[in-house]
Amino acid sequence: MAALGTGRSGLTGWGFDPVARVRETTWRLCRKACSLKARRANETLSTAFVFALAALAAAGQLAGAQQAPAGPQARFVVVLDGAHGGDDTGGRLAGGQLEKTFTLALSVRLRSLLAARGIQVVTTRDSDAGVEANRRAEIANHASAQACLILHASESGSGIHLFASSLAPVEPARWPAWKTAQAAWVTRSLALAGVLNSDLLHAGMNVSLGRTSLPGLDSMACPAVAVEIAPERDAGHKTSADLDDPDYQARVAGALAAALLEWRTEAHQP
Amino acid sequence: MIPRYQRFLFAILLLASLAMGVALWQLRERAHQRLIAGQDSAPTSAPEVAPAEQATLLVANDEDSSLTAQVHSLPLPADPGSRGRAVLGKLLDLYAAADATHPVPGGGSSVTQVFLLPAPELGAGAHSPAPAGDPQQGPQLAVVDLTAGFAASHPSGIETETLTVLSICGTLHANLPRVTQVRFLVDGQPRPTLAGHADLTRTYLAGDAAPSEGTQP
């Protein structure tokens, strides 16, 4: 189940909607045709029907032209995959919280932050529902996203762990294999991980970078990074910020949102 | 008066009974001798312990997400499969220790078996080719069979599971250089993930787990 965040087309934002204009004209013509005398009704209705079809086709073309990427500024989609859900509870975190609950809450929070900045967001789940790994990859690939974040949480380690796929990079193919679709995107995924790393470090967090093989991640055809949030610990292994700390959650979400904004800026540079 | 044929029949039956008694006695003696012989073959001296050798273990550290090569001295069997099981047992014993840098319960008994098979081709350049003319020296695929208890008690998380998998792959490659690929089973069956994250359905390249630097304690 996919949830869509905010989106806005360029022309409608300026008060001119060509699709609505053409539809209005078509409707007016149909009404005019129907008001003619009965003896010419059949002929007129046929003409109006052909007219309407032509007009709708023109409207479709206009709509297509409107949705076509007029430039990278027009479309920047982020997929947020809150891991686990349903029967798959994930790990058990401090305070008895389940990983699936934490990732869903972080996904919702991050979606709000990104939507407020005008970024279109697609989430793989927005309730406690089980979604298979392949379905998550399908949602991400269908969205043609510029960034996919797979959100996890763990009590092991410290700070934020960023993981790109461990697949070896390959040249993009017309028909990539499902289980290794990410291979063509690994270079971009590593670049995205670098941006995330930079912004999380800037926010004063411990960050580690790695490669892994994760169900779903290897099938995503977009820049994809798995983000695992662990408690913050100091040099003496003492926990300075736990996962149920609202301030820590807000800092993580804020840093991730800032990184994605930076990624959008980088992606839009020629 | 007893007929003559009955007397002959009685004599034959008596002789048959005696012959059967003798045969039974001999069978009993043979079984007894076999039992005694079995007792003689019981071990009267302790089995020879394999000599201690240097084994390189790639030990994971959760603090900095690293794998560090450590050299340990431990008895290693000559058979490669048993050798692989022994080094992995030592590695998991380190993880089960109280002061482990990568705490994972279970210990050495969590590795049921290590099977070694000729490695299938994964594609050009996926692994080093076998030396020409000697198929017995080609690359091997190691199949590591873990216990379900180990997988169930393993801490959940991408980092911790990935470190466990990579340290097992790297340790096998360090001690059995012909092992270039590693696959995992749990209780003899394929399993999607170790503890919800690390993919156990794929073939891992053992060379991917090379450590950045090594230390010797």
Contacts between the chains, C-beta under 8 A, distances in Angstrom:
chain1	res1	chain2	res2	distance
A	84	B	196	7.2
A	88	B	196	7.1
A	90	B	156	6.4
A	90	B	196	5.7
A	91	B	155	7.3
A	91	B	156	3.0
A	91	B	157	6.0
A	91	B	195	7.6
A	91	B	196	6.7
A	92	B	156	7.4
A	99	B	156	6.9
A	152	B	157	7.2
A	152	B	158	5.6
A	152	B	197	7.0
A	154	B	155	7.6
A	154	B	156	6.5
A	154	B	157	2.9
A	154	B	158	6.9
A	154	B	159	6.5
A	154	B	160	6.7
A	155	B	155	7.1
A	155	B	157	7.2
A	156	B	62	5.6
A	156	B	155	5.2
A	156	B	157	4.4
A	156	B	159	5.9
A	156	B	160	4.0
A	157	B	62	4.9
A	157	B	63	7.4
A	157	B	65	6.7
A	157	B	157	7.1
A	157	B	159	5.0
A	157	B	160	6.9
A	158	B	62	8.0
A	158	B	63	6.9
A	161	B	65	6.8
A	161	B	158	6.4
A	161	B	159	4.6
A	163	B	158	5.7
A	163	B	159	7.8
A	163	B	162	7.4
A	166	B	208	6.7
A	208	B	64	7.1
A	208	B	65	4.3
A	208	B	159	7.2
A	210	B	65	5.8
A	210	B	159	6.9
A	210	B	162	6.6
A	211	B	208	8.0
A	212	B	158	5.6
A	212	B	162	4.5
A	212	B	197	7.9
A	212	B	198	6.8
A	213	B	162	7.8
A	213	B	198	6.8
A	213	B	199	4.2
A	213	B	202	5.6
A	213	B	204	7.6
A	214	B	158	6.5
A	214	B	197	6.4
A	214	B	198	7.4
A	214	B	199	6.2
A	215	B	192	6.5
A	215	B	193	6.5
A	215	B	199	5.4
A	215	B	201	7.9
A	218	B	199	7.7
A	226	B	158	5.9
A	228	B	157	6.3
A	228	B	158	4.7
A	228	B	159	6.0
A	230	B	157	7.4
A	230	B	159	7.5
A	237	B	63	7.7
